[in-house]
Amino acid sequence: MKKFFKLDKPYEFDINDIRAILSIINLWSIVVKNNIMIFVCVLLAAFGVINDVAFNRRINGLVIHFSSLLINIVALTGGLH
């Protein structure tokens, strides 16, 4: 397992580390129904979609940001009970 996840090598920062932390914060905000944080996550996802379409032009990033945007909008509107 150590070898598979490359835990035997020194840590190197990756942009996905920030995405992982933001995903955990987003999940927490939905679970505890913190509308302010959910709204912040909506804004971040919207900026991510714009960035993916205008600059990165990567389908996988667009799918991640768009799905996050929809999940957060549903959470804000009370669709998740």
PyMOL commands that set and color helices and strands:
alter all, ss='L'
color gray80, all
select helices_A, chain A and resi 15-31+35-56+59-76
alter helices_A, ss='H'
color red, helices_A
deselect
rebuild
show_as cartoon
